[in-house]
Amino acid sequence: MISDVYFPRVNGVSTSIETFRRALAGLGHAVTLIAPRYGADDGADEQVMRVPSRYLFLDPEDRMMKAAAIRRLVPRLKGRFDLVHVQTPFVAHYMGKTLARRLGLPVLETYHTFFEEYLHHYVPWLPAVWMRAAARGFSRSQCNGVDRVIVPSRAMLEVLRRYGVRTGMEVVATGLPASRFQEGDGARFRARHDIDPLRPVLVHVGRVAYEKNIDFLLRVLVRVRHAVPDALLVIAGEGPARGALQRQVRELGLGANVHFTGYLDRDGELLDCYRAGDAFVFASRTETQGLVLLEAMAQGVPVVSTAIGGTRDILDAGRGALVPPDSEPAFAQAVLQLLNDAALRRRLGEDARVYAQQWSEAFFAERLVEVYRRVLGGEAADPLGRSAAGESSRAGG
């Protein structure tokens, strides 16, 4: 695998890569990852080749790998691998193709990010219509330049088809590792953050970025507060939109109703954070899957979320969630319905936990191995993501 991002950089791509690396190893497959070198906190892992990288002024959390350093890896990589799996569309895409060509291997790419609804937030001085067109063009070009494309949801399969992607595509979602089902301690989180045990709490987890539509949730909170004055929205994560959101909180008079936590440890306090919520709220319009919905469900926390893009694959089942229309009044009404009905919260929470168990990392790792085998055998893609036995996968319908 090769990626422009990986831990300690925390985002959905890093999480997906780590989940599949661990699950594939559990199935007996060796996986080596080429990723940027961030610094002393990278951690030691013999299966991760850290490449010297440059600072990015547009997003200081990210790094740009040095292409020459990747080319120098070719002698070490020869004869060791069956294929190259690209995870991101920047240096990793072009150097992944270069490595595949020099090593004589097939190359696949996972399309993780809905760039059409993403790029204009980070290049605001250019018209959004230009950036959307550019995103469609480079997505089409890159996907048509590899041997197989993997998408995490049916929604992204449909998007890439509209773009004119001709390469065979397969739906393989990211599953949940067993650690996500270890029950968090919500009371401990509330005590640590000085939140009253009886206070109504809504939780949002994710990168604090413009495309996550968190500003929508703040406007929803204004409506919720009219009926539930002490409602608290906990926003867990970090990102470039935090300053703008904190200004919006002040402008809306929500200072006593919003709590930013910053990054939380994924295997400790993050689970406590999920569990501390009476509901998990989510309104992103750019998700290719929406893994945080499943993480909340695995903790037995009911979800209130719009079903746009990749989140549809999780929410279409109607399990463990209320799915309002994409409007502030409708979303606020759903939140209030959940906050005011303890029996509904318990029922949805129990259903959510059972439903999340169907999305295990091992199941989707096996799906990925099937895709690898088809590519190596020169077989056609199966866009519906059916298993070898002909059954539809959870992600593929």
C-alpha positions, 0 to 999 in steps of 0.5 A: 500500500502507498498513501499520502496520509497515515498516523499520527495524522488522524483522519478516515483514510488513516483509520481505514488503512490501519483497519485493513492492514490489521485485518489482512495480517489476521488473514495471513497476508503480508502488507507493507505501507509506504507513508510520509515521515511526520516526526518523532511521534511516527511510532515504530512499525517494521511494516511501514516505510516512512518517506521523507516529506515536506510541510504543506502550507495549505494544511499544516497537518499534512505532508508531501512525500518526496518522490525521489525518496520513493523511487529509491525504494525500488531495489528493496521492493523487487520480488516481494509483492503481488500488487500495489494498492494506492490509497490517496490521489496525490504523490501516492497516486503517481508514485504508486503507478511508477512503482507498479510499472517498475516492479511489473505489478498491477495497481489498484486505487481506493477512492476515499474522498469526495473531492468534488464537494471538498476542494473548494473549501481549501482553495476559496479564492477560486470559484467553487464551480471551477474547483468542482470541475477540476475535481471531477476531471482529475478523479476521472483521469486518475481512476481510468489510469489504474487497473481497478478502483475500490470505493467504500459505498454504492454512492461513490460508485454511482458518482464515479460512473457519472464522471465517466470512469471506465475502469472496473470498480468494486464496493468494499467498505471499511469494517469495524475492528473488535476494539470498537466494541469495547464499551466506553465509560461515558460517566468517566468522560463526563466527569473528566470534562465536568459535564453533569451526569444528567445533562443531555449530550449530543456528540459529533466525532470527526475531523473539524473541517469545513466539508463536515457541515458542523456549522449546520449542527450548530444552527440546529443546536440553536433550535434544540436549545429553545426546548432543551436549554441545557443541551450540550454538543460535544465536538471531538476532533481537530482540523482547519475549521475549528477557529471559524466554528468557535467564532460561530459559537460565540456569534450564536450565543452557544458558548455554554452549549458547545464543548470542543475536546480536540483529538482523543485517543482512539482506543481510550477516551474516544470510546468514552466520548461516544458512550457519554452521548445521548445521541450521535449527530452527523450531517456531512454531505461529503462522506464516502462511507461515514465510519463514525456512524458505525463506531457510535452504533457499536457503543450502543449510542443512537444516531441522528444523521442525514443520509447523503452520499456514502452514509446511505449504505449504513443508514438505509437499513433503518437500524439504530438511527433517525434519518431526517431530511437535510434541513435544520428544522427537521434535524432539530425535531429528530434530535428533540424526539430522541432527547425527550424519549428515553425508551426510544433512545434505549431501543435504538441504542440496542438495535444500533449495537446489534447492527454494527456487529454486522460490519466486522473488519474481517468480513470486509478484509476477506472481500478485499482479498477477493478483489485482489485475487480477481485482479491478479487473475485478470477477472472482471470487476464485480461492482455490486461487491458480491462474495464468491458464493454470490451473496451481496455484501453489506456494502454492496447491497 
